């Protein structure tokens, strides 16, 4: 039994959740998949799956081996891609990104990338939580703001403006804040950010009855006159242009927030990552500007 025998079959079964779906994805029979996993379990001396007639689940050993096996396969594909087919992207590209940024801006760039490179399979997970790229087997993440993980490489691919806004009806009833400290007297609509940022590095911790980690729901609450919020400009641009929202504390508007492509250090030479980052740098600023201009 070779060192790689059974690992790809096991990872495919774990990822798809059944031997039947794995066989279809792998292009092999169910019998082949089952025997390959059984041989791997015998070699490891550990059971990787809990099997019943109705369900299939990973054991603790299976969860550990799945994380390692997925990473091994990804790194092997990266190594092959780096020296074959003139570095043309191939294999699998796994990306994580926040919901709105992914839906509005990263999605179009990913679709363009997929059309250009038909040998590449792309999986994009939208999640507002910050995931561990290395532990969870991601090739790249799109993130904003300050970055702390030293295991990762970050390339700035674009920027986004942040604005503080409220509906005219709310401002007529509650008054317009003239200083950042006056926000304490207002109904704040709190999104996923714990702090609002302003000029000179000043911050404000918003408090209020409305809290949601979805920017669209925060925007809708602001449009209905429920309070003041701080959001990326692409959420609010059309409503400001139509007079449905007004910017407040414009003189304290923070510097544009960087948008980063973040990836493990071992991925920085991978064609599938480097070419996608280059495409993001070319396309994303224009997409953000176009959305803001609408």
Secondary structure, DSSP 8 states (H G I E B T S, - for coil): --TTTTHHHHHHHHHHSSHHHHHHHHTS-HHHHHHHHHHHHHHHTS--EEE-SS-EEE-HHHHHHHHHHHHHHHHHHHHHHHHSGGG---EEEEEEE-HHHIIIIIHHHHHHHHHH-TTEEEEEEE-SS---HHHHT-SEEEEES----TTEEEEEEEEE-EEEEE-HHHHHHH----SGGGGGGS-BEE-S-SSEEBGGG-EE----SEE-S-HHHHHHHHHTT--BEEEEHHHHHHHHHTTSSEE-SGGGB---EEEEEEEEGGGTT-HHHHHHHHHHHHHHHHHHHHHHH-
